[in-house]
Amino acid sequence: PALQRLAQYLLAHYQKGTRPVRDWRTTTNVAIDLMVYAILSVDEKNQVLTTYIWYRQHWTDEFLKWDPARFDNLTQISLPVESIWVPDILINEFVDVGKSPHVPYVYVSHHGEVQNLKPIQVMTACSLDIYNFPFDVQNCSLTFTSWLHHIRDINLSLWRQPELVKFDRSVFMNQGEWELLYILSHFQEFSVKSSDSYAEMKFYVVIRRRPLFYTVSLLLPSIFLMVMDIVGFYLPPHSGERVSFKITLLLGYSVFLIIVSDTLPATAVGTPLIGIYFVVCMALLVISLTETILIVRLVHKQDLQPHVPEWVKHLLLERATILLCIRDRKTFSQSRTQSLDTSRQVENNDSTAKPTPYVCEDPRECGALGGTRSALAFTGRPEGSGALQEVLHETTAIRQLLEKREEFRDVAREWLQVGYVLDVLLFRVYLAAVLAYSITLGTLWSVWRDA
């Protein structure tokens, strides 16, 4: 058969140990091509990218030429790859041997053109930048070069046009976590310690992560917890429910961070921005809890609580209320006036409750009444004076207790007003900080997403 006769003719005296040129000064030009089939894994911790590529080589072998007329017009034949010379082109970024299928044959045409087509699972070192996770874009290079032959022996070129290689996604499986943006190609020469130059062809594989899964599982729960923390400020500050509510949120966020810690990429190079985002959110929750504890401590009623200083009244109850539009200044002044009027009314009632002397109009009545009173006083002084003194002491004690209680109520009311104003002030500062932080992160991530 023609195939067997042609194979025996080509391989009978073939020397696969030497470069297939008749003149040693002739340079063997190897054209290479690359198509990405799939992105298998991206190991951020070990900085390793695993891809599955379709790799093609094309060169001319001067000892594998024949006349098709002598072999039944046969213009192409497949030969074992172990039987002919193959260029020693490797990938510089190789870190491990992948599970690549072995292709035992190459195609040879009657002009001596050899085509070596094979799929390769490539495990390469790549400098992965995870700062923008989960909106990160990675750029990993695959450098093809001859490990031994310098550029005078083996030169490299691109099989197809760079534009065709750049946007070729015809074989790419794009159903995974990563999507292929484009492939850039670049040829250059390099030398090691002023020795002979070597040719190398670089392919830059640019991929982008699909962030939907991480947005739903990482960002949205954190945003919901922060929104609930802001809503918790509407609970009354003088009740203890706000403290327990914010402690529950803080514990829930801690559990959430423990759960998502395995999802975040871990590298020794740097920390992703989303990790900083979680830490800042935790710090904001701690600040919110601290503010709540301070406000509850401030407005809590105590018997030994002093009066509100005048400068605090001036700053918070007058200036801050106008600045924050919480209440009108007249409202607080009226409330303080009402408390003072209440205390004065209590004093007036106590003063009117004291016995007043009786004034008689008729002198005879006065004389009779005076005699009667003197007699009664003379006869009932030992028994009536003790009971009267006891009643007066009890009345005085009750009056002092009521005055003290009213004074405590006024002090507690003033501190409660100060606590409400300070709570609204700190809440608006906290809300402004959360909004500014969220807008900044959203802007950065949107810019990186559209870049």
NUKELUM-722647 format. One record per residue: x, y, z of N, C-alpha, C in turn; residue in three letters. Coordinates in steps of 0.001 Angstrom, whole numbers, plus 500000, padded with zeros to 6 digits. Example, Ala and Ser with C-alpha at 12.3 -4.5 7.8 and 13.67 -1.06 7.14 Angstrom:
<nodes>
513190494310507800512300495500507800513200496700507800ALA 512850497750507080513670498940507140512900500030507870SER 
</nodes>
This chain:
<nodes>
500818498800500000500000500000500000500858501258500000PRO 500266502327499480501025503571499325501446504141500672ALA 500592504055501698500943504593503002502155503876503587LEU 502189502537503478503316501799504038504597502075503257GLN 504483502142501923505684502417501120506228503806501414ARG 505313504794501609505767506163501888506374506250503286LEU 505800505569504261506368505597505606507746504943505630ALA 507903503803504911509218503160504859510224504043504134GLN 509776504729503098510668505621502332511144506803503199TYR 510240507374503992510610508551504780511443508199505999LEU 511173507091506636511825506775507906512976505775507765LEU 513287505346506551514321504321506378515676504834506856ALA 516043506025506444517361506570506803517211507877507575HIS 516095508051508263515842509309508984516590509306510312TYR 517228510434510615517952510608511869517184511632512726GLN 516488511128513717515660512027514528516441512757515615LYS 517720512432515751518506513071516793519073514411516414GLY 519017514798515145519580516066514708518495516929514096THR 518776518233514089517806519183513539517682518952512036ARG 516455518863511499516258518430510103516499519552509079PRO 517770519930508899518146520914507872519359520369507135VAL 519444520682505841520589520238505054521789521163505270ARG 521534522431505516522599523371505832522431523803507289ASP 523440523614508090523310523888509526523070525366509813TRP 523347526233508836523106527654509030521629528018508864ARG 520853527107508353519425527368508149518702527318509488THR 517874528316509710517095528400510944515756527694510773THR 515417526882511729514121526211511726513078527141512350THR 512127527513511549511075528425512016509867527603512468ASN 509495527759513750508373527027514323507241528020514572VAL 506123527827513894504931528657514108504031527965515119ALA 503591528712516119502773528131517192501449528875517276ILE 500478528183517832499136528745517994498563528215519306ASP 497609528974519856497049528639521163495571528972521175LEU 494765528060521688493340528285521931493001527746523319MET 492352528564524118491981528174525482490648527442525434VAL 490639526236525988489431525423526006488643525603527300TYR 489340525670528452488648525784529737489610526307530787ALA 489043527019531767489775527428532974489372526455534072ILE 490294525566534443489960524496535378489947524972536825LEU 490962525689537239491012526150538629491980527310538745SER 491709528134539766492596529248540109492896529117541599VAL 494121528756541916494549528561543302495235529840543772ASP 494481530681544513495047531953544951496117531767546010GLU 495964530761546845496933530563547921498294530171547384LYS 498344529246546438499609528785545858499989529531544589ASN 499146530475544151499424531278542950499636530371541726GLN 498672529489541494498751528531540392497458528618539584VAL 497613528689538272496488528680537343496518527380536545LEU 495377526708536504495260525458535750494306525681534587THR 494820525532533382494022525733532171494151524508531271THR 493176524382530385493201523328529377493217524008528016TYR 494322523804527252494523524531525991494685523547524840ILE 494376524050523660494682523352522414495898524033521803TRP 496988523266521703498276523811521276498644523222519911TYR 499134524096519007499500523662517655500894524173517305ARG 501667523279516698502999523615516188503076523324514698GLN 503893524130514025504063523944512571505501524314512216HIS 506211523387511571507589523650511117507849522832509853TRP 508991523094509244509364522416507993510529521475508252THR 510332520215507864511365519189507987511871518878506575ASP 513137519235506322513678519097504966513916517648504564GLU 513851516726505502514075515318505186512769514532505075PHE 511632515222505137510333514550505024509574515096503816LEU 510250515138502661509633515583501416509591514418500424LYS 508564514403499582508428513354498569507622513872497395TRP 507681513088496338506916513397495138505594512632495190ASP 504461513321495248503171512610495361502908511664494188PRO 503474511937493012503216511069491857503790509667492056ALA 504808509529492867505414508227493088504639507393494109ARG 503766508042494862503037507341495941501533507569495815PHE 501041507294494592499585507304494373498960508658494740ASP 499701509762494367499234511143494637498922511390496117ASN 499650510758496983499473510948498424500221512207498854LEU 499503513193499394500097514483499776500237514655501289THR 499706513755502065499754513924503511499750512564504188GLN 500522512476505265500628511214505969500823511513507450ILE 500355510602508289500563510711509731501674509771510144SER 502628510302510897503772509528511338503845509539512860LEU 504440508517513472504598508524514933505497509673515370PRO 505076510339516448505837511490516927507179511064517503VAL 507297509780517927508572509301518456509589509013517361GLU 509144509003516103510040508602515016510683509782514310SER 510259510997514594510793512157513894511306513174514919ILE 512005514177514376512515515258515219511375516216515583TRP 511307516577516886510292517502517389511009518600518168VAL 510671519850517953511348520939518680511080520866520183PRO 512085521251520950511992521199522410511402522512522956ASP 510172522771522611509500523998523051508680523677524302ILE 508983524419525347508326524218526626507704525530527097LEU 506908525424528157506308526598528785507106526921530038ILE 507609528144530107508478528525531225507750528503532569ASN 506449528772532581505705528872533839505217527528534366GLU 505625526421533753505189525109534220505607524880535668PHE 504667524448536515504981524087537895504645522635538196VAL 503846521997537347503488520601537574503022520006536261ASP 503164518706536146502745518001534941501259517698535057VAL 500470518227534115499040517989534133498672516663533502GLY 497400516314533635496895515065533060496488515306531617LYS 497497515428530762497247515702529349497209514390528572SER 496281514269527649496245513051526819497419513023525844PRO 497886511839525592499034511667524692498541511477523264HIS 499027512339522375498709512238520942499927511641520243VAL 499857510408519722501067509721519248501480510062517822PRO 500700510869517086500994511080515666501069512564515348TYR 501777512843514253501830514179513668501505514040512183VAL 501026515139511588500730515174510162501926515751509414TYR 502267515114508296503376515568507458502864515683506026VAL 503111516844505398502717517048503998503915516790503082SER 503674516713501763504726516357500815505757517475500673HIS 505458518692501160506446519776501166507337519739502401HIS 507139518786503269507934518686504483507361519475505654GLY 506147519971505532505519520730506616504930519755507640GLU 505330519947508887504901519066509974503953519849510880VAL 502821519226511190501830519830512093501664518918513300GLN 501969519511514447501846518781515708500711519432516502ASN 499580518764516610498391519270517296498143518422518527LEU 498002519085519676497804518317520907497119519189521957LYS 496261518579522780495691519282523938496601519126525149PRO 496686520182525953497576520184527114496832520755528318ILE 496942520058529434496494520630530700497688521329531342GLN 497584522639531463498716523456531875498506523914533311VAL 499468523611534163499492524122535535500675525077535626MET 500384526366535641501421527380535545501370528306536755THR 502546528875537073502630529895538113502133531218537557ALA 501335531911538364500752533178537922500644534099539132CYS 500985535345538930500864536337539994499413536807540053SER 498654536238540968497224536516541085496995537675542040LEU 496272538663541589495931539826542398494469539705542819ASP 494248539468544107492886539236544608492362540431545391ILE 492997541605545240492547542763546008491125543152545636TYR 490759542972544352489432543372543880488405542250543966ASN 488718541157544637487783540038544764486445540538545325PHE 485289540097544768485085539108543691484960539727542298PRO 485413540969542128485350541634540827486751541728540219PHE 487543540669540394488932540710539962489093540209538539ASP 490109540726537880490521540321536535491964539860536633VAL 492239538656536148493578538076536243494221538022534862GLN 495518538289534856496300538277533623497473537333533837ASN 497395536156533232498427535135533396499097534881532043CYS 500386534681532081501165534517530856501573533064530664SER 501639532676529400502170531371528976503290531663527989LEU 504528531367528396505712531711527605506265530448526966THR 506212530398525639506724529256524882508111529618524347PHE 509071528758524631510441528984524173511168527653524063THR 512229527644523262513082526457523168514014526432524361SER 514058525291525021514854525197526237516351525145525954TRP 516744524664524770518166524477524459518620525334523286LEU 517862525357522189518309525987520950518113527497521018HIS 519148528217520602519043529668520544518354530084519256HIS 518258531388519056517406531896517982517989531608516601ILE 519285531367516489519861531028515185519486529618514756ARG 519123528767515705518703527412515367517183527303515253ASP 516478527790516257515014527702516258514453529094516534ILE 513646529550515621512950530821515791511448530552515899ASN 510764531412516602509330531240516832508548532344516136LEU 507361531985515725506450532947515098505020532536515448SER 504097533404515097502681533165515383502003532571514157LEU 501257531507514379500605530814513274499538531700512649TRP 498660532269513452497585533124512950497879534586513260ARG 497008535456512759497140536878513051496825537140514528GLN 497482538143515144497215538426516570495762538788516846PRO 495074539428515896493669539777516101492792538539516168GLU 493121537544515361492349536304515381492566535525516673LEU 493790535561517181494080534874518439493433535594519613VAL 493375536920519553492918537708520690491469537420521045LYS 490596537392520063489164537260520345488609535900519946PHE 489457534892519915489005533556519553488460532844520796ASP 487129532708520855486480531965521941485659530807521383ARG 486059530313520236485249529306519554485221527981520314SER 486277527638521031486330526361521732486261526543523241VAL 486104527749523730486137527987525166484819527586525807PHE 484910526819526901483747526416527673483526527466528769MET 482532528322528605482360529496529459481232529334530469ASN 481062528127531009480003527910531979480511527849533413GLN 481776528127533634482337528030534970482376529363535680GLY 483236529432536680483362530652537478484054531763536721GLU 484941531401535796485740532386535089485305532475533637TRP 485398533675533101485128533909531693486373534475531024GLU 486584534057529773487761534489529013487467535818528330LEU 488300536808528606488145538113527967488865538156526627LEU 490155537909526637490918537903525390492276537279525656TYR 493026537027524563494373536460524630495294537366523830ILE 496279537898524473497265538757523814498517537945523517LEU 499151538252522384500372537548521988501491538566521783SER 502700538136522150503847539046522056505109538217521843HIS 505919538615520826507189537943520541508334538822521036PHE 509354538155521620510517538895522081511718537969522130GLN 512888538574522185514146537855522357514710538165523733GLU 515346537183524309515974537403525605517268536614525654PHE 518158537049526504519439536390526688519724536287528173SER 520496535291528557520854535044529944522343535294530099VAL 522696536327530875524088536663531181524901536851529911LYS 524360537659529013525073538048527770525440536855526907SER 524663535800527008524908534641526154524081534790524875SER 523917533703524143523146533756522908521686534085523209ASP 521048534699522226519649535096522395518729533918522115SER 517608533921522801516594532895522622515285533583522215TYR 514526532880521425513227533403520988512138532851521903ALA 511201533717522238510077533281523059508810533980522601GLU 507708533247522692506382533756522332505519533729523590MET 505038534920523971504215535055525167502749535174524778LYS 501917534415525487500469534530525381499926534976526746PHE 499248536119526772498651536639527997497163536274528002TYR 496807535370528905495420534921529042494748535804530097VAL 493791536614529675493102537551530558491717536981530857VAL 491464536723532134490197536120532559489558537000533628ILE 488250536871533768487503537655534755486552536733535511ARG 486450536978536823485607536169537682484154536632537569ARG 483232535679537593481811536028537632481402536249539096ARG 480993537474539460480818537794540889479432537528541447PRO 478505536984540671477127536871541142477015535989542378LEU 477680534851542370477599533927543507478128534580544781PHE 479262535261544677479856535890545857479053537107546306TYR 478418537788545373477579538923545750476383538456546568THR 475775537353546149474597536847546852474966536220548186VAL 476071535487548237476412534737549443477261535515550437SER 477939536580549998478821537322550897478344538746551154LEU 478086539489550089477800540915550257476392541164550770LEU 475385540495550205474006540777550598473724540459552066LEU 474155539307552622473923539099554061474571540166554933PRO 475780540585554575476437541641555352475673542957555253SER 475177543279554065474403544510553894473114544449554699ILE 472446543303554710471203543168555475471449543354556977PHE 472542542783557490472853542936558908473172544391559253LEU 473856545091558348474147546504558606472878547342558564MET 471950547006557672470677547729557624469889547507558911VAL 469879546274559416469194546015560672469848546748561838MET 471158546924561786471829547697562830471393549160562788ASP 471221549705561592470753551093561476469308551203561950ILE 468476550223561607467082550247562049466998550142563571VAL 467961549453564203467945549307565648468070550618566402GLY 468504551686565749468595552977566418467216553573566703PHE 466179553065566074464842553591566319464203553006567580TYR 464862552039568205464389551575569508464653552653570554LEU 463792552783571578464000553819572606465337553619573309PRO 466112554693573459467436554519574079467383554222575567PRO 466291554591576258466236554350577693465808552931578037HIS 465469552135577012465116550733577265466321549839577006SER 466338548719577651467458547809577458467357546932576243GLY 466288547044575457466105546179574292467114546494573195GLU 467515547767573093468441548110572020469804547464572256ARG 470248547430573499471545546811573797471526545330573460VAL 470493544609573891470408543180573584470266542938572090SER 469543543816571396469377543667569947470712543823569229PHE 471502544813569604472778545033568923473795543974569301LYS 473736543464570521474615542352570883474279541117570043ILE 473004540878569819472591539747568973473093539924567542THR 473008541150567018473532541414565671475037541181565605LEU 475752541626566624477202541442566637477573539966566679LEU 476873539184567482477127537742567518476779537078566193LEU 475662537505565588475298536954564286476314537277563214GLY 476861538477563236477873538841562248479170538066562468TYR 479503537793563728480691536981564018480533535564563467SER 479357534979563644479094533648563079479143533687561566VAL 478624534748560976478660534899559522480099534947559011PHE 480984535670559686482384535737559258483076534386559394LEU 482725533624560426483318532289560565482888531385559425ILE 481638531517558988481129530668557911481784531009556580ILE 481939532306556296482448532721554985483965532783554941VAL 484647532461556038486113532552556029486738531574555042SER 486102530415554830486630529444553871486375529861552426ASP 485402530729552211485094531160550849486061532228550361THR 486558533042551248487464534123550856488810533541550435LEU 489413534064549373490745533591548966491798534032549968PRO 492720533141550267493772533418551241495120533405550541ALA 495834534505550636497179534604550091498070535307551097THR 499372535063550933500346535743551784500741537096551215ALA 500286537406550009500672538659549359499878539827549919VAL 498563539683550020497729540781550489496350540279550873GLY 495543541206551345494183540909551789493202541495550782THR 492186540744550370491208541312549440490412542429550083PRO 489892543294549260489138544439549759487871544005550489LEU 487285542890550082486072542436550753486371541992552183ILE 487587541494552440487976541182553812488081542433554662GLY 488648543494554088488687544773554798487277545298555023ILE 486405545079554041485011545512554180484336544816555357TYR 484558543512555509483959542775556627484520543254557961PHE 485809543517558011486411543991559268485857545360559648VAL 485712546247558658485166547580558951483708547478559390VAL 482943546578558758481550546384559193481490545879560627CYS 482377544962560981482432544507562369482782545651563310MET 483723546498562901484090547647563728482922548620563869ALA 482153548813562794480983549691562881479932549131563832LEU 479753547815563819478810547206564762479275547387566205LEU 480579547261566434481108547468567782480928548920568210VAL 481182549856567284480984551274567598479510551555567888ILE 478625550956567117477194551146567352476779550618568722SER 477303549448569099476987548898570420477553549781571531LEU 478768550281571348479362551175572345478549552451572500THR 478107553014571383477277554224571450475967553954572174GLU 475377552804571927474122552458572605474320552307574107THR 475412551668574503475685551501575938475884552861576611ILE 476595553755575948476811555087576529475503555858576664LEU 474649555783575655473381556507575718472480555930576805ILE 472410554610576888471586553982577934472117554343579317VAL 473422554353579461474007554760580753473708556230581047ARG 473652557060580038473425558482580246471994558781580669LEU 471041558105580041469636558423580300469045557583581423VAL 469812556651581968469271555806583021469086556618584298HIS 467939556442584944467599557216586142468392556696587331LYS 469067557639588009469813557314589216469538558380590267GLN 469554557981591520469267558915592604470400559907592831ASP 471624559501592531472768560368592761473227561073591500LEU 472373561156590507472741561777589244472748563301589406GLN 473838563983589034473891565435589216473068566146588151PRO 472954567436588301472255568245587309473071568329586025HIS 472360568565584915473022568717583626473787570036583630VAL 475078570023583271475825571283583226475209572260582225PRO 475432573534582486474835574557581631475416574527580215GLU 476707574229580103477294574197578760476756573023577944TRP 476415571923578613475792570803577904474392571185577437VAL 473638571885578292472315572355577883472416573305576703LYS 473405574169576752473543575152575678473915574489574353HIS 474831573510574407475294572874573168474273571892572598LEU 473720571056573467472860569967572969471398570369572897LEU 470876571033573935469450571327573962469086572590573195LEU 470070573399572842469774574623572107470429574620570721GLU 471769574506570690472461574561569398472228573299568563ARG 472405572139569182472285570892568425470870570654567921ALA 469859571055568698468473570862568247468162571701567020THR 468724572901566965468512573745565787469290573190564597ILE 470510572710564852471343572191563766470774570909563178LEU 470287570007564022469782568716563565468296568740563236LEU 467624569847563531466173569957563281465405568853563995CYS 465824568543565214465151567497565982463867568040566583ILE 464006569117567365462873569800567967463152571283567951ARG 462086572049568246462289573477568355462887573801569715ASP 463636574878569744464268575286571001463225575613572071ARG 462068576130571644461025576492572598460451575273573309LYS 460475574135572665459919572929573281460694572559574529THR 462051572577574423462859572236575585462752573306576669PHE 462671574583576279462526575628577293461181575530577991SER 460119575192577223458814575032577842458778573847578787GLN 459455572770578414459469571595579292460195571905580595SER 461323572653580489462022573030581707461193574000582549ARG 460450574941581893459598575880582618458476575148583336THR 457917574139582648456841573374583272457338572614584495GLN 458543572113584430459071571401585598459303572348586767SER 459802573565586447459984574539587517458651574976588106LEU 457632575209587254456308575592587747455698574508588636ASP 455967573243588246455436572142589061456044572149590449THR 457348572377590538457988572412591851457502573593592683SER 457297574737592022456798575897592759455372575674593256ARG 454573574997592433453201574717592844453172573806594065GLN 454106572853594115454179571977595286454532572765596543VAL 455454573721596378455817574548597522454642575398597987GLU 453873575972597062452716576792597427451656575967598135ASN 451457574762597639450473573901598293450896573556599713ASN 452208573331599887452688573040601234452523574244602162ASP 452769575452601607452658576649602450451211576954602810SER 450295576700601891448878576934602179448309575895603121THR 448968574782603238448468573741604142448774574019605597ALA 449603575052605897449927575361607295448736576043607953LYS 448493575866609330447366576502610028447606577995610152PRO 446514578821609909446554580293610011445791580718611251THR 446239581767611907445547582239613135444184582797612816PRO 443231582584613797441844583062613641441753584487614157TYR 441130585387613347440952586796613710439492587011614072VAL 439216587455615278437839587679615719437476589151615580CYS 436217589362615328435731590724615127435195591341616440GLU 434552590593617259433960591114618505434976590971619631ASP 435249592051620415436214591935621516435763590977622594PRO 434481590904622794434005589980623823434216588540623380ARG 433991588332622071434207586975621554435663586570621670GLU 436519587615621434437946587321621543438338586983622969CYS 437730587728623905438063587440625286437592586076625722GLY 436352585742625285435834584427625657436628583313624993ALA 436926583608623715437667582581622991439065582417623563LEU 439636583572623976440980583482624550440970582737625853GLY 439919582975626652439856582236627903439682580762627690GLY 438826580490626714438593579063626420439874578400625912THR 440597579117624993441834578528624435442882578331625524ARG 442959579333626410443947579199627487443605578036628394SER 442297577889628593441890576757629446442185575435628770ALA 441837575388627481442111574134626744443603573858626672LEU 444333574967626443445782574769626362446359574350627687ALA 445772574917628768446278574572630096445956573143630453PHE 444689572753630060444278571395630429444847570333629491THR 444971570651628110445413569600627138446826569754626656GLY 447637570607627247449004570816626756449854569559626827ARG 449849568805627911450761567651627957450433566583626920PRO 449127566395626655448759565316625715448742565810624267GLU 448234567022623991448079567492622611449367567952621972GLY 450281568508622743451522569023622148452372567898621564SER 452448566762622173453255565644621645452690565107620342GLY 451364564934620277450745564435619036450907565437617911ALA 450750566731618265450891567764617231452321567818616694LEU 453297567711617540454692567715617101455008566507616216GLN 454405565381616567454628564177615746454030564327614359GLU 452811564909614286452169565138612990452982566127612153VAL 453490567189612802454301568170612079455585567546611536LEU 456213566690612311457431566023611834457141565125610632HIS 456053564365610708455697563482609600455376564298608340GLU 454642565404608513454301566253607361455552566861606738THR 456462567305607566457715567876607050458532566825606295THR 458579565626606804459328564554606125458712564211604780ALA 457360564152604754456685563858603477456938564974602480ILE 456890566209602953457142567338602051458564567285601493ARG 459544567029602329460924566936601848461103565781600868GLN 460446564661601149460530563520600229459944563853598874LEU 458785564526598889458163564904597613459018565904596857LEU 459592566880597563460464567843596890461696567153596303GLU 462289566240597064463471565525596570463123564659595364LYS 461972564004595431461564563163594303461309563999593060ARG 460688565139593233460438566011592085461745566560591509GLU 462683566836592395463990567289591915464687566184591120GLU 464637564917591602465213563797590877464540563601589525PHE 463217563798589513462500563665588249462921564746587250ARG 463109565951587724463575567017586833464966566714586289ASP 465853566226587175467211565881586722467167564742585706VAL 466370563696586000466262562563585063465661563000583736ALA 464681563922583817464064564411582578465072565196581729ARG 465889566010582383466904566759581645467931565826580998GLU 468406564835581762469367563880581185468733563061580065TRP 467442562767580177466763562032579117466705562860577840LEU 466445564163577985466451565040576815467843565113576193GLN 468858565235577054470234565262576547470570563939575846VAL 470128562832576424470396561531575805469722561371574458GLY 468478561847574330467782561752573054468490562580571987TYR 468868563798572328469554564653571349470900564057570967VAL 471661563584571947472952562971571647472792561688570852LEU 471734560939571110471478559711570352471195560011568889ASP 470382561021568636470095561402567246471348561923566555VAL 472160562691567281473396563219566700474357562098566320LEU 474579561177567257475482560062566957474915559141565897LEU 473601558966565863472990558135564830473212558724563440PHE 473069560029563313473268560642561993474733560614561582ARG 475625560780562537477044560643562209477352559213561782VAL 476816558236562495477021556824562148476419556498560783TYR 475227557016560522474587556774559230475385557403558102LEU 475899558608558309476717559261557276477989558470557009ALA 478613557933558078479824557132557885479530555856557114ALA 478428555175557444478065553938556733477750554225555266VAL 477010555291554997476674555632553614477916556008552819LEU 478803556812553416480029557188552706480890555965552412ALA 480989555067553379481771553846553180481153552966552094TYR 479824552820552096479155551989551092479276552593549701SER 479119553906549583479222554555548278480646554438547731ILE 481638554574548600483026554453548150483318553052547626THR 482914552032548385483148550656547927482358550341546668LEU 481107550794546606480312550549545413480906551202544185GLY 481429552410544343482052553097543209483311552378542751THR 484142551964543719485372551260543351485061549956542639LEU 484129549179543186483801547894542565483141548075541191TRP 482337549115541018481726549356539701482773549769538683SER 483755550568539128484837550966538211485656549755537808VAL 485980548895538781486747547691538452485940546738537587TRP 484628546710537791483786545824537007483735546251535543ARG 483665547553535321483554548059533960484907548294533290ASP 485993548111534049487317548379533466487672547309532426ALA 
</nodes>
